[in-house]
Amino acid sequence: MKRFFALIFFNLFLLWGMLPAGEHPSLFISSKEAKSIAQQLQNFPLLASSFQKNREMVDHALEQPIDVPPPGEAGGYEHERHKQNYREMRAAGLLFQITGQEKYAQFIRRMLLKYAKLYPTLGAHPLSHNQSPGKLFHQSLNEAVWLVYTVQAYDCIYDWLSEQDRSLFEKNIFRPMARWLSDEHPHEFNRIHNHGTWAVTAVGMLGLVLDDQELVDKALYGTEKNGQGGFLKQLDLLFSPDGYYMEGPYYIRYALRPFFLFAEALERNRPKLKIFAYRDSILKKAYFAAVKTTFPDGVFPPINDASRTMNVAAVGVVIANDIAYYRYGKSQELLGLKKLQGRVVLNICGLTVARDFGDGQNIEIPQWPSVEFRDGFDGQRGGLGILRTGKGNEQTMLLMKYGVHGKGHGHFDKLHFILYDQGRSVVPDYGFARWINMEPKFGGRYLPENTTYAKQTVAHNTVVVDQVSQNRANRKEADKVFARRHFFDASNPQVQVMSAISDDHYPGVHMQRTLFLIHDPQVPYPFVVDLYRLTSRSEHVYDYVLHFDGQFVTSNWTLTAHDSLQLPMGTAFGYQHLWNEAEGVGNQPFQFTWVSGQRYYSFLTAAQPEAQVFFTRIGAHDPHFNLRSEPGMILRVHQKNSLFASVIEPHGYFNEAEERSENARPAFSKITVLGHNDQGSVVEIARKDGAAWRIMVTNQKADEQASHQLKFGERLFSWRGNYKVEKIK
């Protein structure tokens, strides 16, 4: 009966509507919401545990002396202290509203008094290292994050504070910080980038609390209020029509926080703007696009500058998830993400999710399907393709990147792929070169090796031409071009395919990559077929690069190991960071096997004349040991036109604890290129058990209805559509 009346009260609460103008708090939570949460804490386990985590953090802070130190090194104590201060203030504000206990308001006031004393004495941060500086932090980005959090705390205690306190805080902290972020750094404020998103959110949310329309207008429309910058322009240009974020999945999980926090504040205070409906509900698309890129364990794929471990439990994703659920309607998929997130936000959005989640017994983690996202604000600038088969940790996921560069956080990696299997990236992306917030490692900032290695083409699973990175590693040039989608088809769960083209990353070189994920019932595990075709009028050095996770097992070529003297693979474009551990030469198909986790993987590629293979390891010219030591393989040919036709086969079982090794040798034994030209490519692959497939792909403009006929030697091949996979034995 108690739960019944609680639900009635909850549903009535949903009808109360938006806040009257001038009422506080109004950004993220209202007084009525806070009372409802207080009354229902014990009804919904996820709400109760989330509240308790916040209370434990703040109650611990109450027992410590408040420290507001002068500015320090990025990632150092001072940097982290200011970050923890804003986290604690925001949490304390929410706790004050929910519990009514003044100790939480007093904590915020005491801390703001210290900031009101410190902030007027500060100039630009002395350790900005060529970044747009803050005052408390080495970059203005962190300053904006501080303001986004702290203004929410201020909103929660606004009516509790005296007029004298409010005047002091606004004069000494908030308005000077808003001027610093906007008027004094207009380039950063108007920048179409996650830094700009945080800046406009900070100034806009402050404007809403202070009822300062000038600040709100700057935040929405840019410093000149002409629409060339600001929050709406960010929504227009940073997302494709599908919601895919141009900087990649790692940075959207960071940008989701300001996008959804400011949108929520605008919906509460400027409902006529209808921000959640803006651009065909672009924020909904943005959130779903972000989470649909993830691996089965909820980790974001580390393309562009990115961590390998960032996942959907990140605070920005939690905030966006709950707001999206409340503002856009119920979704079992969003409820399922709570299994990975384990918490809700403390407002009506989180309360709604916690109520519908209940004890979670009947909630399942979402199984995302194969999907393709268009890239670029107009959806015409390539994309990101993801093929999936299987479920849970047994899901195989194949990703290919063929969109825009991604500006400052972009990598020179078009037509790059990642292979995920048995709960791990077996063909991984290096991600960024950064030990985030680790002060001894360059202050936790991006390392020099992020530029000299991690961004370079050779650090990715693609082809490098003439040992030079795409667009010669010139970011401004790379931002002008993009790869193009060719075709994508995931309609048949047994044969899924994606194909993309690059014409603008190497002058005079046309590149087309077609990746298949094939799940044949007679083959133990799904396997990958990779057709990477390059054509040019002049001869080039083509390096097919494959980074693998695990331990090398064996190869069918004789390799010369450089066990006494190892040299780097080159002098620039990332090659200077790769040790040449072993190499070989051959004219026959090349195959090697490695073990990763409890499974073997074999790479088999078709014969090419005078091909060379190199086994590499990251770590050369790295005197500070900033880079992870990881293995890779480079297959090199000198040709005008080349088709790298390859198979990646999972097989067998390895369990060291049980001393078991089964089927350690590959079953695929042969891959043959029957021919390729401007019309199409035809290859055949075969297994030792006699099973064989013929794969035909168009190299012309994609057309699902087009008929194709090719003749190579005396053999005639025909098919309809963009491709055909036929089992011939």
C-alpha positions in Angstrom: 0.0 0.0 0.0 2.9 2.4 0.8 4.4 1.8 -2.6 1.0 2.3 -4.2 0.6 5.8 -2.7 4.2 6.6 -3.5 3.5 5.9 -7.2 0.3 8.0 -7.1 2.3 10.9 -5.6 5.0 10.4 -8.2 2.6 10.5 -11.1 0.9 13.6 -9.8 4.4 15.2 -9.5 5.0 14.6 -13.2 2.0 17.0 -13.9 3.3 19.9 -11.9 5.1 21.4 -14.9 7.9 23.8 -15.2 9.2 26.2 -12.6 7.9 29.7 -12.3 10.4 32.3 -13.3 13.0 33.3 -10.7 12.5 30.2 -8.5 15.6 28.4 -7.2 16.8 25.8 -7.7 15.9 25.7 -11.4 18.8 24.3 -13.4 18.8 20.6 -12.6 16.4 20.0 -9.7 13.5 21.8 -8.1 12.4 22.0 -4.5 9.4 19.8 -5.3 11.5 17.2 -7.0 13.9 17.2 -4.0 10.9 16.5 -1.6 9.7 13.7 -3.9 13.1 12.1 -3.9 13.3 12.4 -0.1 10.0 10.7 0.3 10.7 7.9 -2.1 14.4 7.1 -1.3 13.6 3.7 0.2 11.2 2.7 -2.6 13.7 2.3 -5.4 17.1 0.7 -4.7 19.0 2.4 -7.5 17.9 5.8 -6.2 18.8 4.9 -2.6 22.3 3.7 -3.5 22.9 6.7 -5.7 21.9 9.1 -2.9 24.0 7.2 -0.4 27.1 7.4 -2.6 26.7 11.2 -2.9 26.1 11.5 0.9 29.2 9.4 1.7 31.4 11.5 -0.5 30.2 14.8 0.9 30.0 13.7 4.6 33.6 12.6 4.2 34.5 16.1 2.8 32.7 17.7 5.8 35.2 16.0 8.1 38.2 17.5 6.2 39.5 21.0 6.1 38.4 23.0 3.0 41.4 23.5 0.7 41.3 26.0 -2.1 44.9 26.0 -3.3 46.6 28.3 -5.8 46.9 27.0 -9.3 49.2 24.1 -10.0 50.4 21.7 -12.7 47.8 19.9 -14.8 47.1 16.5 -13.2 48.8 17.6 -10.0 47.4 18.0 -6.5 46.0 21.5 -7.0 44.3 20.6 -10.3 42.7 17.5 -8.8 41.7 19.4 -5.6 39.8 22.0 -7.6 38.1 19.3 -9.5 37.1 17.5 -6.3 35.9 20.8 -4.9 33.4 21.3 -7.6 32.2 17.7 -7.5 31.6 18.0 -3.7 29.9 21.4 -4.0 27.4 20.1 -6.6 26.7 17.0 -4.6 26.3 19.0 -1.4 23.8 21.3 -3.2 21.6 18.4 -4.2 21.9 16.9 -0.7 20.8 20.2 0.9 17.7 20.3 -1.3 16.8 16.6 -0.6 17.6 16.5 3.1 17.2 20.1 4.1 20.3 19.8 6.3 22.0 23.2 6.5 25.4 21.6 7.0 25.5 21.0 3.2 24.7 24.6 2.4 27.2 25.8 4.9 29.9 23.7 3.3 29.3 25.3 -0.1 29.2 28.8 1.4 32.5 28.3 3.2 34.2 27.0 0.1 32.8 29.8 -2.1 34.1 32.3 0.4 37.6 30.9 -0.1 37.2 31.1 -3.9 35.9 34.6 -3.6 39.1 35.6 -1.9 41.4 33.7 -4.3 39.9 34.2 -7.7 40.3 38.0 -8.0 44.1 37.6 -7.3 44.6 35.3 -10.3 45.8 36.0 -13.8 46.2 33.6 -16.7 47.5 30.2 -15.5 51.3 30.2 -15.8 51.4 26.5 -17.0 49.0 26.6 -19.9 51.5 25.3 -22.4 50.0 27.0 -25.5 46.5 26.1 -24.6 43.7 28.6 -24.0 44.4 29.2 -20.3 42.1 29.3 -17.3 42.9 30.9 -14.0 42.3 28.0 -11.6 43.3 25.5 -14.3 45.9 25.2 -17.0 43.2 25.4 -19.7 39.9 27.3 -19.9 38.1 24.0 -20.6 38.6 22.9 -16.9 37.6 26.4 -15.8 34.3 26.0 -17.7 33.7 22.6 -16.1 34.3 24.1 -12.7 31.7 26.8 -13.4 29.1 24.3 -14.8 29.3 22.3 -11.6 29.6 25.1 -9.1 26.8 27.2 -10.5 24.5 24.2 -9.9 25.6 24.2 -6.3 25.0 27.9 -6.1 21.5 27.5 -7.6 20.7 24.9 -4.9 21.6 27.3 -2.0 20.6 30.6 -3.8 17.6 31.3 -1.6 19.4 30.2 1.6 22.3 32.6 1.0 22.2 36.2 2.2 22.0 39.0 -0.4 25.5 40.0 0.7 26.9 36.6 0.1 25.3 36.4 -3.4 26.7 39.8 -4.3 30.2 38.8 -3.2 30.2 35.5 -5.1 28.8 37.0 -8.3 31.2 39.9 -8.2 34.4 38.0 -7.3 33.8 34.6 -8.9 30.9 34.1 -11.3 30.8 37.2 -13.5 34.6 37.5 -13.8 34.8 33.8 -14.8 32.0 34.2 -17.3 33.8 37.2 -18.9 37.0 35.3 -19.0 35.4 32.4 -20.8 33.4 34.5 -23.3 34.5 38.1 -23.8 38.2 37.5 -23.1 38.5 34.3 -25.0 35.9 34.6 -27.8 37.7 32.2 -30.1 37.5 29.4 -27.7 33.9 30.3 -26.7 32.7 30.3 -30.3 34.8 27.3 -31.3 32.8 24.3 -32.7 34.4 21.8 -30.4 33.8 20.2 -27.0 35.8 23.1 -25.4 33.3 25.5 -26.9 30.4 23.4 -25.7 31.6 23.5 -22.1 32.2 27.2 -22.2 28.8 28.2 -23.6 27.1 25.8 -21.1 28.9 27.4 -18.2 28.0 30.9 -19.2 24.5 30.0 -20.2 23.7 28.2 -16.9 25.1 31.1 -15.0 22.9 33.4 -17.0 19.8 31.3 -16.1 20.6 31.4 -12.4 21.3 35.1 -12.4 18.3 35.8 -14.8 20.8 37.6 -17.1 19.4 37.3 -20.6 22.6 38.8 -22.0 24.6 35.8 -20.8 22.0 33.4 -22.0 21.9 34.9 -25.5 25.7 34.8 -25.7 25.6 31.1 -24.7 22.9 30.3 -27.3 24.1 32.4 -30.2 27.8 33.2 -29.7 29.7 36.3 -28.4 28.3 38.4 -31.2 24.8 36.9 -30.8 24.6 36.4 -34.5 24.3 32.6 -34.5 27.8 32.0 -35.8 28.8 30.4 -32.5 27.0 29.2 -29.4 25.1 26.2 -28.2 22.7 26.0 -31.2 25.5 26.2 -33.7 27.3 23.4 -31.8 24.2 21.2 -32.2 24.1 22.1 -35.9 27.7 21.3 -36.8 29.1 18.8 -34.3 26.6 16.0 -35.1 25.7 14.2 -38.3 21.9 13.8 -39.0 22.3 10.3 -37.4 23.7 11.9 -34.2 27.3 10.7 -34.8 29.8 13.1 -33.1 32.6 14.3 -35.3 35.3 13.9 -32.7 34.4 10.3 -32.1 32.8 8.2 -29.3 35.4 9.0 -26.6 34.8 12.7 -26.8 31.1 12.5 -27.1 30.9 10.8 -23.7 32.6 13.9 -22.4 30.5 16.4 -24.4 27.3 14.7 -23.5 27.6 16.2 -20.1 27.4 19.9 -21.1 25.0 19.2 -23.9 22.4 17.5 -21.7 23.0 19.7 -18.6 22.4 22.9 -20.5 19.5 21.4 -22.5 17.8 20.3 -19.2 18.4 23.8 -17.7 17.0 25.4 -20.8 13.9 23.1 -20.9 13.2 24.1 -17.3 13.8 27.8 -17.7 13.2 28.5 -21.4 10.6 25.9 -22.4 9.5 27.8 -25.5 12.9 27.1 -27.1 11.9 23.4 -27.2 15.6 22.5 -27.1 15.0 18.7 -26.9 13.1 18.8 -30.2 15.8 21.0 -31.9 17.1 19.7 -35.2 14.8 16.7 -35.2 15.7 15.7 -31.6 19.4 15.7 -32.3 20.3 15.2 -28.7 18.3 11.9 -28.6 20.1 10.8 -31.7 23.4 11.9 -30.3 23.0 9.8 -27.1 21.8 6.7 -28.9 24.6 7.0 -31.5 27.2 7.2 -28.7 26.1 4.1 -26.8 25.5 2.1 -30.0 29.2 2.4 -30.9 30.2 0.6 -27.7 31.7 -2.8 -27.3 29.5 -5.4 -25.5 31.1 -4.6 -22.1 30.1 -0.9 -22.5 33.6 0.4 -23.4 33.7 3.0 -26.1 35.9 2.1 -29.1 39.1 4.2 -28.8 39.2 5.8 -32.2 40.8 9.3 -32.4 42.2 10.6 -29.2 40.7 8.2 -26.7 41.2 5.9 -23.7 40.9 2.2 -24.2 38.9 1.8 -21.0 36.3 4.7 -20.9 32.8 3.2 -20.7 29.1 4.0 -20.3 29.5 4.4 -16.5 31.2 7.8 -17.2 29.3 10.5 -15.4 28.3 12.3 -18.6 26.8 9.2 -20.0 24.8 8.6 -16.8 23.5 12.1 -16.9 22.6 11.9 -20.6 21.0 8.5 -20.1 18.6 9.6 -17.4 17.7 12.9 -19.1 17.1 11.2 -22.4 14.9 8.6 -20.7 12.7 11.2 -19.1 12.6 13.8 -21.9 12.3 11.4 -24.9 10.2 8.6 -23.4 10.8 5.1 -21.9 13.4 2.8 -23.4 14.3 -0.7 -22.3 17.7 -0.2 -23.8 18.4 2.9 -21.6 17.1 1.0 -18.6 19.4 -1.9 -19.5 22.4 0.5 -19.5 21.8 0.9 -15.8 23.1 -2.6 -15.3 26.5 -1.2 -16.4 26.1 2.2 -14.9 24.8 1.3 -11.4 23.5 4.7 -10.5 21.1 7.4 -11.4 21.1 11.2 -11.2 19.4 12.9 -8.3 16.5 14.7 -10.0 13.1 13.8 -11.6 15.0 12.1 -14.5 16.9 9.8 -12.2 13.8 9.2 -10.1 11.9 8.1 -13.1 14.6 5.7 -14.2 15.0 4.3 -10.7 11.3 3.7 -10.5 11.1 1.9 -13.8 14.3 -0.1 -13.2 13.0 -1.4 -9.8 15.2 -4.2 -8.6 16.6 -4.8 -12.1 15.7 -8.5 -12.1 13.8 -8.3 -15.4 16.2 -5.8 -17.1 18.8 -6.9 -19.6 21.9 -5.2 -20.9 21.1 -4.0 -24.5 22.5 -6.0 -27.4 23.2 -3.4 -30.0 22.8 -4.4 -33.7 25.0 -3.8 -36.6 24.8 -0.1 -37.6 26.2 2.5 -39.9 26.4 6.2 -38.9 26.8 8.9 -41.5 29.5 11.5 -40.6 29.7 15.3 -41.0 27.0 17.8 -40.2 25.3 17.2 -43.5 25.7 13.4 -43.4 27.7 13.4 -46.6 31.2 13.0 -45.2 31.8 9.3 -44.9 30.8 7.5 -41.7 31.5 4.8 -39.2 30.4 1.2 -39.8 29.9 -1.5 -37.2 29.2 -5.2 -37.9 28.1 -7.5 -35.0 27.2 -11.1 -34.5 26.6 -13.1 -31.4 25.7 -11.9 -27.9 27.4 -10.8 -24.7 31.1 -11.6 -24.4 30.8 -14.0 -27.3 29.8 -11.2 -29.6 32.2 -10.5 -32.4 32.3 -6.8 -33.4 34.1 -5.4 -36.5 34.4 -1.6 -36.8 35.6 0.5 -39.7 36.3 4.3 -39.6 35.7 6.2 -42.8 34.5 9.7 -41.9 35.9 13.1 -41.2 39.2 13.7 -39.5 37.8 15.0 -36.2 39.8 18.3 -35.9 42.4 18.6 -33.1 41.6 15.1 -31.6 41.5 13.4 -35.0 43.9 10.7 -36.1 45.2 10.0 -39.7 43.5 6.7 -39.9 40.9 6.4 -42.6 39.8 2.9 -43.6 41.2 1.7 -40.2 39.4 -1.2 -38.5 39.1 -2.8 -35.0 38.2 -6.4 -34.3 36.6 -7.2 -30.9 36.0 -10.8 -29.9 35.6 -12.9 -26.6 35.4 -9.7 -24.6 38.6 -8.0 -25.9 40.0 -6.1 -28.8 42.1 -8.7 -30.6 43.0 -6.2 -33.4 43.1 -3.0 -31.3 43.4 0.7 -31.8 46.2 2.2 -29.8 44.0 5.1 -28.7 45.7 8.2 -27.3 49.3 8.5 -25.9 48.4 10.0 -22.6 48.4 8.9 -18.9 45.4 11.0 -17.9 45.8 13.0 -14.8 49.0 11.2 -13.9 51.1 14.2 -12.9 54.6 12.6 -13.4 53.7 11.7 -17.0 53.8 15.3 -18.5 51.3 16.5 -16.0 48.6 14.1 -17.2 48.3 16.0 -20.5 48.7 14.6 -24.0 52.2 13.3 -24.4 54.5 14.4 -27.3 54.2 10.8 -28.5 50.5 11.4 -29.1 51.6 13.5 -32.1 54.7 11.6 -33.1 53.1 8.1 -32.9 49.5 7.6 -31.7 48.0 9.9 -34.4 50.1 8.6 -37.2 48.7 6.2 -39.8 51.1 3.4 -39.0 49.6 3.3 -35.5 46.4 2.0 -37.0 45.1 -1.0 -38.9 45.1 0.4 -42.4 47.6 0.8 -45.3 50.4 3.4 -45.2 51.6 4.7 -48.6 55.4 5.4 -48.9 55.8 5.3 -45.1 54.1 8.7 -44.9 50.9 9.3 -42.9 47.7 10.3 -44.6 47.7 14.0 -45.6 51.3 14.1 -44.5 50.0 14.3 -40.9 48.8 17.8 -41.6 45.7 18.3 -39.5 44.4 21.3 -41.4 44.7 19.4 -44.7 43.0 16.4 -43.2 40.1 18.4 -42.0 39.3 19.4 -45.6 38.8 15.9 -46.8 37.1 12.7 -45.7 36.6 9.1 -46.8 33.4 8.0 -48.6 31.0 5.3 -47.8 30.7 2.7 -50.6 28.1 0.3 -49.3 26.9 -1.3 -46.1 24.7 -4.3 -45.7 23.9 -6.1 -42.5 20.6 -7.6 -43.6 21.9 -11.2 -43.7 23.2 -12.2 -40.2 25.5 -14.8 -41.9 27.1 -12.4 -44.3 27.6 -8.8 -43.3 29.7 -6.3 -45.2 30.8 -2.7 -45.3 32.9 -0.9 -47.9 34.5 2.5 -48.1 36.7 4.6 -50.4 39.5 7.1 -49.9 40.7 9.3 -52.8 42.0 12.3 -50.9 44.4 11.1 -48.3 47.3 10.2 -50.6 47.6 12.2 -53.8 47.2 10.0 -56.8 46.3 6.9 -54.8 42.8 5.4 -54.8 42.0 3.2 -51.9 39.0 0.9 -51.3 38.5 -1.3 -48.4 35.7 -3.9 -48.1 35.3 -5.9 -44.9 33.1 -8.9 -44.4 32.0 -10.5 -41.2 30.9 -14.1 -42.1 29.2 -16.4 -39.7 28.9 -19.8 -41.4 27.1 -22.5 -39.3 29.8 -25.0 -40.3 32.6 -22.8 -39.1 33.2 -22.6 -35.3 33.6 -18.9 -35.0 32.7 -15.8 -37.2 35.6 -14.8 -39.5 36.7 -11.7 -41.3 37.5 -11.3 -44.9 39.4 -8.1 -45.8 39.8 -6.8 -49.4 42.0 -3.6 -49.4 42.6 -2.4 -52.9 45.0 0.4 -53.9 45.6 1.8 -57.4 47.9 4.4 -58.8 49.6 5.5 -62.0 53.0 5.2 -60.3 54.6 2.7 -58.1 54.4 3.1 -54.3 55.4 1.3 -51.2 52.2 -0.1 -49.7 52.4 -1.1 -46.0 49.5 -3.1 -44.8 49.5 -2.7 -41.0 48.0 -5.0 -38.4 48.3 -4.5 -34.6 47.4 -7.6 -32.6 46.7 -8.2 -28.9 48.4 -11.2 -27.5 51.4 -13.5 -28.1 52.9 -14.5 -31.5 52.6 -18.3 -31.9 53.9 -19.3 -35.4 54.2 -18.3 -39.0 54.5 -20.2 -42.3 57.3 -18.0 -43.5 60.9 -18.2 -42.3 61.6 -15.1 -40.2 64.9 -13.5 -39.4 64.8 -12.3 -35.8 66.8 -9.3 -34.9 67.7 -10.6 -31.5 71.1 -8.9 -31.1 70.5 -5.5 -32.8 67.1 -3.9 -33.4 66.6 -0.8 -35.4 63.5 1.4 -35.8 61.4 0.9 -38.9 61.9 4.5 -40.0 62.7 8.0 -39.1 59.3 9.8 -39.1 55.5 9.5 -39.3 55.4 7.0 -36.4 57.9 4.5 -37.9 60.6 5.9 -35.6 58.7 4.4 -32.6 58.5 0.9 -34.0 61.3 -1.6 -33.4 61.9 -4.1 -36.2 62.0 -7.4 -34.3 61.9 -9.8 -37.2 61.3 -9.9 -40.9 60.9 -12.2 -43.8 60.4 -12.3 -47.6 58.2 -14.5 -49.7 56.1 -15.0 -52.9 53.6 -17.4 -51.4 50.6 -16.7 -49.2 51.6 -15.5 -45.8 50.0 -16.7 -42.5 50.7 -16.1 -38.8 49.0 -17.1 -35.6 48.7 -15.4 -32.3 46.9 -16.2 -29.0 44.7 -13.7 -27.2 42.7 -14.6 -24.1 41.5 -18.2 -24.6 41.5 -18.3 -28.3 43.9 -18.5 -31.2 43.7 -16.1 -34.2 45.3 -16.5 -37.6 45.9 -14.0 -40.3 46.1 -15.4 -43.9 46.8 -13.1 -46.9 47.1 -13.9 -50.6 50.5 -14.1 -52.3 52.0 -11.0 -53.7 55.3 -10.8 -55.6 58.4 -10.0 -53.5 56.3 -9.2 -50.4 58.1 -8.4 -47.2 56.8 -8.9 -43.7 58.0 -7.2 -40.5 57.0 -7.9 -37.0 57.3 -4.8 -34.9 57.0 -3.6 -31.3 56.2 -0.1 -30.1 58.9 1.6 -28.0 61.7 2.9 -30.1 62.8 6.5 -29.5 60.8 6.6 -26.3 63.3 7.5 -23.6 60.7 8.2 -21.0 58.8 4.9 -21.6 55.6 6.8 -22.4 54.3 4.3 -25.0 52.9 0.9 -24.3 55.0 -2.0 -25.7 52.7 -3.8 -28.1 53.2 -6.0 -31.1 52.3 -5.5 -34.7 52.8 -6.7 -38.3 53.5 -4.8 -41.5 53.1 -6.5 -44.9 55.0 -4.5 -47.5 54.7 -4.6 -51.3 56.1 -2.3 -54.1 53.4 -1.9 -56.7 51.2 0.4 -58.6 48.1 -1.6 -58.1 47.6 -4.0 -55.2 44.8 -6.0 -53.6 45.6 -7.1 -50.1 43.1 -10.0 -49.7 43.1 -11.5 -46.2 41.2 -13.6 -43.7 41.3 -13.3 -40.0 40.2 -16.5 -38.4 39.5 -17.2 -34.7 40.0 -20.8 -33.8 40.8 -23.3 -31.0 41.0 -22.9 -27.3 43.8 -22.2 -24.8 43.5 -22.4 -21.1 46.8 -22.2 -19.2 45.3 -23.1 -15.9 43.8 -26.3 -17.2 46.9 -26.9 -19.4 44.6 -27.2 -22.5 45.4 -26.2 -26.0 43.1 -27.3 -28.8 43.1 -26.5 -32.6 46.1 -24.2 -32.3 46.7 -24.4 -36.0 44.4 -22.5 -38.4 41.7 -24.2 -40.6 41.8 -21.7 -43.4 44.6 -22.8 -45.8 44.3 -20.8 -48.9 43.2 -17.4 -50.3 43.6 -16.6 -54.0 43.0 -13.4 -55.9 41.4 -14.5 -59.1 41.5 -10.9 -60.4 40.7 -7.3 -59.8 40.2 -4.2 -62.0 38.2 -1.0 -62.0 35.0 -3.1 -62.3 35.4 -5.5 -59.5 37.5 -7.9 -57.4 37.1 -11.7 -57.1 38.8 -13.9 -54.5 38.4 -17.4 -53.3 39.1 -18.7 -49.8 39.4 -22.3 -48.7 39.7 -24.4 -45.5 41.5 -27.6 -44.9 38.2 -29.5 -44.5 37.3 -28.6 -48.1 34.9 -25.8 -47.5 35.4 -22.9 -49.9 33.8 -19.5 -50.7 34.0 -17.2 -53.7 33.7 -13.5 -52.9 32.9 -10.9 -55.6 32.8 -7.1 -54.9 32.1 -4.2 -57.2 34.7 -1.5 -57.5 32.3 0.8 -59.3 29.7 3.1 -57.9 27.5 1.2 -55.4 24.1 0.1 -56.8 22.1 -2.8 -55.2 20.4 -3.5 -58.5 23.4 -3.4 -60.9 24.5 -6.5 -62.8 28.2 -7.3 -63.0 30.1 -9.5 -65.3 33.9 -9.9 -65.1 36.3 -12.1 -67.0 39.7 -13.0 -65.5 41.7 -15.4 -67.7 39.2 -17.9 -69.1 36.8 -17.6 -66.2 33.6 -15.6 -66.2 32.1 -14.2 -63.0 28.7 -12.6 -62.7 26.6 -11.3 -59.9 23.9 -8.7 -59.1 24.3 -6.0 -56.5 27.4 -4.6 -54.7 28.8 -8.0 -53.7 28.2 -11.7 -53.7 29.5 -14.4 -51.3 28.8 -17.9 -52.5 29.8 -21.2 -50.9 31.4 -23.3 -53.7 32.2 -26.4 -51.6 
